[in-house]
Amino acid sequence: QVQLVESGGGLVQAGGSLRLSCAASVTFSTYSMAWFRQAPGKEREFVAGDTWSGGNTDYEDAVLGRFSISRDNAKNTVYLEMNSLKPEDTGVYYCAANRLGWASHSASQYDYWGRGTQVAVSR
């Protein structure tokens, strides 16, 4: 059983930055990892992902150029660096893992989820 624990969320003003972390309880070098987010009243959506081997990243169009996903397999940790934050980035951010070999945009294709960390961006 893989356990994922997110951290790093918080309240930030528009234009600010946050760095989210997701620590895995097991060696996760064979898992593709992704970040999703869910705003109040909306469905959970893909934000960014990386394959198990690292370096093959994918982003939602709305965050391209502002967010960056990276992973440190030696620390079993994946990060989401978020810059130039906007109020519409507000939501609960979840870390997810699958063993498909690619970072799917579909939440249903992930086997393991963290409990989420809240990000709030004020105007």
Backbone as JSON, one array per atom type, in Angstrom:
{
  "sequence": "QVQLVESGGGLVQAGGSLRLSCAASVTFSTYSMAWFRQAPGKEREFVAGDTWSGGNTDYEDAVLGRFSISRDNAKNTVYLEMNSLKPEDTGVYYCAANRLGWASHSASQYDYWGRGTQVAVSR",
  "N": [[0.84, -1.18, 0.0], [0.62, 2.12, -0.95], [1.3, 5.15, 0.54], [0.59, 8.57, 0.4], [1.61, 11.81, 1.21], [0.8, 15.09, 1.28], [2.17, 18.43, 1.47], [2.79, 21.93, 2.2], [0.89, 23.71, 1.29], [-1.13, 26.73, 1.5], [-2.04, 30.19, 2.26], [-1.79, 32.73, -0.08], [-0.92, 35.77, -1.74], [-2.14, 37.0, -4.91], [0.05, 36.52, -7.63], [2.09, 35.57, -6.12], [4.12, 32.81, -4.82], [4.25, 29.27, -4.25], [5.44, 26.17, -2.93], [4.68, 22.92, -3.28], [4.88, 19.74, -1.7], [5.09, 16.2, -1.94], [5.25, 13.34, -0.21], [6.13, 9.96, -0.43], [5.36, 6.74, 0.94], [6.73, 4.55, 0.16], [9.3, 3.22, -1.97], [9.17, 4.97, -4.86], [9.96, 4.95, -7.46], [9.03, 3.53, -9.62], [6.6, 4.49, -10.21], [4.37, 6.6, -11.95], [3.75, 10.01, -11.4], [1.46, 12.55, -10.34], [-0.1, 15.76, -10.02], [-3.23, 16.89, -8.99], [-6.04, 19.11, -8.8], [-8.78, 20.49, -6.98], [-11.37, 22.65, -7.08], [-13.85, 24.42, -5.13], [-17.04, 23.08, -5.7], [-16.39, 22.13, -8.18], [-15.09, 19.67, -10.52], [-12.42, 17.35, -9.93], [-9.31, 18.12, -11.32], [-6.65, 17.54, -13.64], [-3.37, 18.77, -13.13], [-0.52, 18.7, -13.31], [2.02, 16.36, -14.38], [4.37, 13.59, -14.21], [6.41, 11.08, -15.63], [7.47, 7.79, -14.45], [10.18, 7.59, -14.83], [11.03, 10.14, -14.82], [11.46, 13.55, -16.01], [9.78, 13.65, -18.19], [7.51, 15.54, -18.53], [4.16, 16.89, -18.12], [1.56, 19.27, -18.52], [-1.38, 21.0, -17.47], [-3.01, 23.3, -19.63], [-3.61, 25.8, -18.47], [-1.75, 26.23, -16.49], [0.68, 26.08, -17.61], [3.99, 27.12, -17.99], [3.93, 28.49, -15.62], [3.8, 26.71, -13.48], [5.74, 24.0, -12.17], [6.64, 20.66, -12.22], [8.51, 18.3, -10.38], [10.65, 15.58, -9.4], [12.19, 13.69, -6.83], [13.61, 10.85, -6.71], [15.28, 9.59, -4.94], [14.5, 10.58, -2.52], [11.93, 9.87, -2.49], [9.95, 11.72, -3.17], [7.79, 14.09, -4.64], [7.46, 17.23, -6.23], [5.69, 20.35, -6.57], [6.18, 23.26, -7.99], [4.89, 26.41, -7.81], [4.31, 29.34, -9.41], [3.61, 32.85, -9.97], [0.94, 32.92, -9.06], [-2.63, 32.73, -9.34], [-5.97, 33.86, -8.47], [-7.76, 31.93, -9.46], [-6.35, 29.6, -9.2], [-6.88, 28.59, -6.79], [-7.71, 25.98, -4.54], [-8.02, 22.53, -3.46], [-5.15, 20.66, -3.48], [-4.03, 17.65, -4.78], [-1.91, 14.85, -4.6], [-1.02, 12.13, -6.69], [-0.58, 8.7, -7.71], [0.36, 6.31, -10.17], [0.89, 3.18, -11.93], [1.1, 3.04, -14.61], [2.95, 3.99, -16.36], [2.79, 6.35, -17.66], [1.77, 9.76, -17.17], [-1.33, 10.04, -16.77], [-4.15, 12.13, -17.64], [-6.5, 11.55, -16.51], [-8.26, 11.15, -13.58], [-9.28, 8.72, -12.75], [-7.46, 6.83, -13.42], [-5.52, 6.58, -11.56], [-4.02, 5.0, -8.83], [-3.37, 5.55, -6.21], [-3.79, 8.05, -3.73], [-3.14, 11.15, -2.1], [-4.23, 13.01, 0.83], [-4.6, 15.61, 0.33], [-3.78, 19.14, 0.07], [-4.5, 22.43, 1.04], [-4.73, 25.22, -1.08], [-4.89, 28.65, -1.26], [-5.51, 31.55, -3.01], [-5.38, 34.93, -2.85], [-6.88, 38.0, -4.04]],
  "CA": [[0.0, 0.0, 0.0], [1.38, 3.35, -1.04], [0.71, 6.31, 1.21], [1.11, 9.84, -0.11], [1.31, 12.9, 2.14], [1.12, 16.4, 0.71], [2.42, 19.54, 2.38], [3.24, 23.15, 1.54], [-0.19, 24.61, 0.92], [-1.31, 27.91, 2.35], [-2.68, 31.37, 1.7], [-0.8, 33.58, -0.74], [-1.51, 36.8, -2.59], [-1.96, 36.82, -6.35], [1.41, 36.83, -8.05], [3.03, 34.91, -5.24], [4.59, 31.46, -5.13], [4.21, 28.21, -3.25], [6.03, 24.91, -3.35], [4.04, 21.77, -2.67], [5.65, 18.5, -1.65], [4.32, 14.96, -1.74], [6.17, 12.29, 0.21], [5.57, 8.62, -0.55], [5.79, 5.83, 2.01], [7.5, 3.47, -0.43], [10.12, 3.62, -3.11], [8.16, 5.22, -5.89], [10.63, 5.16, -8.74], [8.31, 2.84, -10.7], [5.27, 5.09, -10.33], [4.17, 7.92, -12.52], [3.18, 10.87, -10.38], [0.73, 13.7, -10.85], [-0.83, 16.68, -9.14], [-4.56, 17.3, -9.39], [-6.62, 20.08, -7.89], [-10.25, 20.54, -6.98], [-11.93, 23.89, -6.55], [-15.19, 24.19, -4.6], [-18.1, 22.93, -6.68], [-15.86, 21.69, -9.47], [-14.49, 18.35, -10.56], [-10.97, 17.27, -9.77], [-8.68, 18.26, -12.63], [-5.22, 17.33, -13.77], [-2.56, 19.98, -13.14], [0.82, 18.4, -13.84], [2.41, 14.98, -14.15], [5.7, 13.17, -14.65], [6.51, 9.63, -15.7], [8.29, 7.19, -13.4], [11.6, 7.81, -15.1], [11.33, 11.55, -14.64], [11.88, 14.33, -17.17], [8.77, 13.64, -19.25], [6.45, 16.23, -17.81], [2.97, 17.31, -18.85], [0.87, 20.28, -17.75], [-2.63, 21.6, -17.95], [-2.69, 24.54, -20.35], [-3.77, 26.99, -17.63], [-0.6, 26.41, -15.59], [1.91, 25.97, -18.4], [4.85, 28.27, -17.85], [3.87, 29.01, -14.24], [4.0, 25.6, -12.55], [6.78, 23.05, -12.57], [6.67, 19.43, -11.42], [9.8, 17.62, -10.36], [10.64, 14.47, -8.46], [13.46, 13.23, -6.3], [13.35, 9.46, -6.4], [16.08, 9.2, -3.77], [13.75, 10.99, -1.33], [10.54, 9.44, -2.68], [9.18, 12.95, -3.05], [7.5, 14.85, -5.85], [7.22, 18.63, -5.9], [5.01, 21.22, -7.52], [6.56, 24.66, -7.81], [3.82, 27.22, -8.38], [4.67, 30.75, -9.48], [2.61, 33.74, -10.57], [-0.35, 32.34, -8.71], [-3.83, 33.49, -9.62], [-7.1, 33.41, -7.64], [-8.36, 30.72, -10.02], [-5.55, 28.45, -8.8], [-7.35, 28.18, -5.47], [-8.33, 24.67, -4.46], [-7.28, 21.49, -2.74], [-4.2, 20.02, -4.39], [-3.82, 16.26, -4.44], [-0.85, 14.07, -5.22], [-1.53, 10.84, -7.1], [0.42, 7.81, -8.29], [-0.08, 5.12, -10.91], [1.97, 2.35, -12.46], [0.83, 2.88, -16.04], [4.1, 4.37, -17.19], [2.62, 7.73, -18.11], [0.97, 10.57, -16.26], [-2.64, 10.24, -17.36], [-4.94, 13.27, -17.19], [-7.73, 11.05, -15.93], [-8.13, 10.79, -12.17], [-9.68, 7.33, -12.55], [-6.33, 5.95, -13.74], [-4.54, 6.64, -10.49], [-4.3, 4.0, -7.81], [-3.11, 6.05, -4.86], [-4.03, 9.48, -3.57], [-2.96, 11.78, -0.81], [-5.45, 13.61, 1.39], [-4.72, 16.95, -0.2], [-3.33, 20.32, 0.81], [-5.29, 23.57, 0.58], [-4.06, 26.41, -1.61], [-5.82, 29.76, -1.42], [-4.84, 32.7, -3.61], [-6.24, 36.1, -2.7], [-6.67, 39.05, -5.05]],
  "C": [[0.88, 1.23, 0.0], [0.63, 4.46, -0.33], [1.41, 7.56, 0.71], [0.68, 10.95, 0.85], [1.77, 14.21, 1.52], [1.39, 17.42, 1.82], [2.8, 20.77, 1.55], [2.15, 24.1, 1.11], [-0.27, 25.8, 1.86], [-2.03, 29.01, 1.62], [-1.6, 32.27, 1.14], [-1.53, 34.62, -1.57], [-1.27, 36.48, -4.07], [-0.58, 37.31, -6.77], [2.48, 36.15, -7.23], [3.36, 33.5, -5.67], [4.39, 30.52, -3.94], [4.9, 26.98, -3.83], [5.36, 23.79, -2.57], [4.98, 20.57, -2.72], [4.71, 17.33, -1.44], [5.32, 13.85, -1.43], [5.46, 10.95, 0.15], [6.16, 7.71, 0.51], [6.65, 4.69, 1.49], [8.39, 4.03, -1.52], [9.22, 3.77, -4.33], [8.76, 5.44, -7.28], [9.94, 4.46, -9.9], [6.91, 3.39, -10.9], [5.34, 6.39, -11.1], [3.4, 8.75, -11.51], [2.48, 12.07, -11.01], [0.18, 14.52, -9.7], [-2.18, 16.98, -9.79], [-5.0, 18.39, -8.43], [-8.14, 20.05, -8.04], [-10.69, 21.82, -6.31], [-13.34, 23.6, -6.04], [-16.23, 24.13, -5.71], [-17.66, 22.45, -8.03], [-15.28, 20.3, -9.38], [-12.98, 18.45, -10.36], [-10.33, 17.31, -11.16], [-7.17, 18.06, -12.56], [-4.49, 18.67, -13.83], [-1.2, 19.72, -13.8], [1.17, 16.95, -13.54], [3.79, 14.7, -14.69], [5.73, 11.66, -14.65], [7.47, 9.1, -14.63], [9.76, 7.46, -13.59], [12.01, 9.26, -14.91], [11.69, 12.25, -15.94], [10.91, 14.32, -18.32], [7.5, 14.25, -18.67], [5.32, 16.67, -18.74], [2.19, 18.25, -17.95], [-0.48, 20.62, -18.36], [-2.28, 22.95, -18.59], [-2.71, 25.77, -19.44], [-2.57, 27.24, -16.73], [0.72, 26.35, -16.32], [2.71, 27.27, -18.31], [4.87, 28.87, -16.47], [4.19, 27.94, -13.2], [5.07, 24.67, -13.09], [6.75, 21.85, -11.63], [8.07, 18.83, -11.5], [9.72, 16.51, -9.33], [12.06, 14.15, -8.05], [13.24, 11.79, -5.86], [14.16, 8.97, -5.2], [15.35, 9.55, -2.47], [12.29, 10.56, -1.42], [9.58, 10.62, -2.56], [8.99, 13.58, -4.42], [7.09, 16.25, -5.42], [6.37, 19.3, -6.98], [5.37, 22.66, -7.16], [5.54, 25.5, -8.55], [4.2, 28.69, -8.28], [3.55, 31.54, -10.15], [1.2, 33.24, -10.31], [-1.5, 33.31, -8.95], [-4.96, 33.02, -8.71], [-7.75, 32.13, -8.16], [-7.52, 29.47, -9.77], [-5.97, 27.91, -7.43], [-8.02, 26.81, -5.53], [-7.53, 23.74, -3.57], [-6.43, 20.75, -3.77], [-3.89, 18.62, -3.88], [-2.65, 15.68, -5.24], [-1.41, 12.69, -5.55], [-0.44, 10.03, -7.77], [-0.25, 6.68, -9.07], [1.13, 4.37, -11.46], [1.79, 2.11, -13.96], [2.04, 3.18, -16.9], [3.96, 5.75, -17.79], [1.7, 8.45, -17.14], [-0.35, 10.93, -16.93], [-3.31, 11.51, -16.82], [-6.22, 12.83, -16.49], [-7.51, 10.58, -14.5], [-8.43, 9.32, -11.93], [-8.53, 6.35, -12.8], [-5.22, 6.02, -12.7], [-4.97, 5.73, -9.36], [-4.21, 4.55, -6.39], [-3.23, 7.57, -4.84], [-3.63, 9.93, -2.18], [-4.26, 12.41, -0.35], [-5.61, 15.06, 0.95], [-4.15, 18.03, 0.7], [-4.02, 21.53, 0.18], [-4.38, 24.69, 0.09], [-5.12, 27.48, -1.82], [-5.04, 30.97, -1.92], [-5.79, 33.89, -3.55], [-5.9, 37.15, -3.75], [-5.81, 40.18, -4.51]]
}
